Amino acid sequence: MNGIYVASLTPFDRNDNFNPKALIALMERNLAEGAAGFFIGGSSAECFLLSHEERLVAFECAAAFKGRTNLVAHCGAIGTKEAIDFACNAKRMGYRHIAATPPLYYGFTPGEIARYYYDISKAVDMPVIVYNFPGNTKKEFDLNNPIYRELFSSDAIEGVKHTNQVVYQLERFLELNPKLWVLNGFDETMVAGLALGSQGSIGSTFNCMLPHYLKIYNAFNEGRIAEARAMQHKANNIMEAFCSVGLIPAVKYVVCKQGIDVGIARKPFGELPETAKSLIDRTLEENLIE
């Protein structure tokens, strides 16, 4: 399961409907570029802007790649019942790995959050990858809490997608349970994550600049640390530009410019102005390694 995983986009057509042909084309390209797998239905897929049915249709579309690559279905929801429905359908479609954000919005207790993961795992008889994204979910996993220590040491959890700038916590997950499959989730901290033991990365910008990140990954694992840091610096210049105008709209703009029409991000995301597009174009020209 090591390597570079693309946090796949959800392409839309001109009428704001899911575009399966574009998703298949993008996944085929990413696979040819060296992707180790795909994280389907996550933040980069605008998951919480999709209907229940749209999320399932996207799972079904990406399931065409089962047997060719590793697939992870993100099944996170506010309610346990809905998360279980996503997980059951993903298993039926042939997914061997499922992930879930913690339930958000309400002030759920650590015990309630842990039970959510236990319930999902039990319902599908599969372990869950915890999608740890406290910047968006506002849910922190305090590993000093015995409830969370028990959760991450249990058979209900197989890994962590660590989308947290606090890379120290990534190392703490592995210290608690060395059997966990832990992938770094912020593209801009790939080198730091690898240094602290991550087995790879899941990233949104991998949709449009996977070869650049694969070079970082390979350089680090081959001991060319200074080279990996230099390429990470260039990647971070790009990430800074993307985030300054809106990450998902920026990634979709670049993928479209590369020849795969994934449409624009769903409202309330706005369309990029020409000034933003010019900034992205200029930053890519100065920093992207293909």
Residue pairs with C-beta under 8 A, 6 or more apart in sequence:
1 36
1 37
1 70
1 97
1 159
1 181
1 199
1 200
2 36
2 199
2 200
3 35
3 36
3 37
3 199
3 200
3 217
4 34
4 35
4 36
4 200
4 201
4 203
4 206
4 210
4 213
4 214
4 217
5 35
5 36
5 37
5 38
5 39
5 70
5 72
5 183
5 200
5 201
5 202
5 203
5 206
6 27
6 30
6 35
6 37
6 38
6 39
6 202
6 203
6 206
6 207
6 210
7 39
7 42
7 43
7 44
7 45
7 202
7 203
7 204
7 206
7 207
8 23
8 26
8 27
8 30
8 38
8 39
8 40
8 42
8 44
8 45
8 62
8 207
9 23
9 26
9 44
9 45
9 46
9 204
9 207
9 248
9 251
9 252
9 255
9 262
10 18
10 23
10 41
10 45
10 46
10 47
10 50
10 54
10 58
11 18
11 19
11 20
11 22
11 23
11 26
11 260
11 261
11 262
11 263
12 18
12 19
12 262
12 263
12 264
12 266
13 19
13 22
13 263
14 263
16 263
16 266
18 54
18 57
18 58
18 61
19 261
19 262
19 263
20 57
20 61
22 260
22 261
22 262
22 263
23 58
23 61
23 62
23 262
24 61
24 64
25 260
26 207
26 255
26 260
26 262
27 38
27 62
27 65
29 260
30 38
30 206
30 207
30 210
31 65
31 68
31 69
33 210
33 211
33 214
34 210
34 211
34 214
35 69
35 206
35 210
36 69
36 70
36 200
37 69
37 70
37 71
37 72
38 62
38 65
38 69
38 70
38 71
38 72
39 72
39 74
39 99
39 161
39 202
40 58
40 59
40 62
40 71
40 72
40 73
40 74
41 47
41 50
41 55
41 58
41 59
41 73
41 74
41 75
41 86
42 74
42 99
42 131
42 161
42 202
43 133
43 136
43 163
43 204
44 204
44 207
44 248
44 251
45 58
45 74
46 248
46 265
46 266
46 269
47 55
47 74
47 76
49 266
50 58
50 266
52 82
52 85
52 86
55 86
56 86
56 89
59 73
59 86
59 89
59 90
59 93
59 95
60 93
62 71
63 71
63 93
63 94
63 95
65 71
66 93
66 94
66 95
70 96
70 97
71 95
71 96
71 97
72 95
72 97
72 98
72 99
72 129
72 202
73 86
73 87
73 90
73 93
73 95
73 97
73 98
73 99
74 98
74 99
74 100
74 101
74 131
75 83
75 84
75 86
75 87
75 90
75 98
75 99
75 100
75 120
76 83
76 86
76 99
76 100
76 101
76 102
76 103
76 131
77 83
77 86
77 100
77 103
78 103
78 104
78 105
78 106
79 103
80 103
80 115
80 116
80 119
80 120
83 100
83 103
83 116
83 120
84 119
84 120
84 123
84 124
86 98
87 98
87 100
87 120
87 123
87 124
87 126
87 128
88 123
88 124
90 98
91 98
91 124
91 126
96 126
97 126
97 129
97 158
98 120
98 124
98 126
98 128
98 129
99 128
99 129
99 130
99 131
99 161
100 116
100 117
100 120
100 128
100 129
100 130
100 131
101 131
101 133
101 136
101 137
101 139
102 108
102 113
102 116
102 117
102 130
102 131
102 137
102 139
102 141
103 112
103 113
103 116
103 139
104 136
104 137
104 138
104 139
108 116
108 139
110 142
110 145
110 147
110 148
111 147
113 139
114 147
114 148
114 150
114 151
117 128
117 130
117 151
117 156
117 157
118 151
118 154
118 156
120 128
121 127
121 128
121 155
121 156
121 157
122 156
127 155
127 156
127 157
127 158
127 159
128 156
128 157
128 158
129 157
129 158
129 159
129 160
129 161
129 181
130 141
130 152
130 157
130 159
130 160
130 161
131 161
131 163
131 185
132 141
132 160
132 161
132 162
132 163
132 164
132 169
132 185
133 161
133 163
133 164
133 185
134 140
134 141
134 164
135 163
135 164
135 165
136 163
141 148
141 152
141 169
142 148
143 149
143 152
143 169
143 172
143 173
143 176
149 176
151 157
152 160
152 173
152 176
152 177
152 180
153 176
153 177
157 177
157 180
158 180
158 181
159 180
159 181
159 182
159 183
160 170
160 173
160 180
160 181
160 182
160 183
161 183
161 185
161 202
162 169
162 170
162 173
162 182
162 183
162 184
162 185
162 193
162 198
163 185
163 186
163 202
164 170
164 185
164 186
165 186
165 189
167 184
167 189
167 192
167 193
167 196
168 196
170 182
170 184
170 193
170 196
170 197
170 198
171 196
171 197
173 180
173 182
174 180
174 182
174 196
174 197
181 199
182 197
182 198
182 199
183 193
183 198
183 199
183 200
183 201
183 202
184 190
184 192
184 193
184 194
184 198
184 200
184 201
184 202
185 201
185 202
185 203
186 193
186 203
187 201
187 203
187 204
187 205
187 206
187 213
187 235
187 239
188 232
188 235
188 236
188 239
190 201
190 203
190 213
190 216
190 217
190 220
190 232
190 235
191 216
191 220
191 225
191 228
191 229
191 232
193 201
194 201
194 217
194 220
194 221
195 220
200 217
201 213
201 217
203 213
204 247
204 248
204 251
205 213
205 235
205 238
205 239
205 242
205 247
205 251
206 213
207 251
207 255
208 251
208 254
208 255
208 258
209 235
209 238
209 254
209 284
209 288
211 289
211 290
212 231
212 234
212 235
212 288
212 289
212 290
213 235
215 231
215 289
216 228
216 231
216 232
216 235
219 225
219 227
219 228
219 231
220 228
231 289
234 287
234 288
234 289
235 287
237 283
237 286
237 287
238 283
238 284
238 287
238 288
240 283
241 250
241 279
241 280
241 283
242 250
242 251
242 280
243 250
244 279
245 272
245 276
245 279
245 280
246 265
246 269
246 270
246 272
246 276
248 265
248 269
249 264
249 265
249 269
249 270
249 271
249 272
250 272
250 276
250 280
252 262
252 263
252 264
252 265
253 264
253 272
253 277
253 280
254 280
254 284
255 262
256 262
256 263
257 281
264 271
272 280
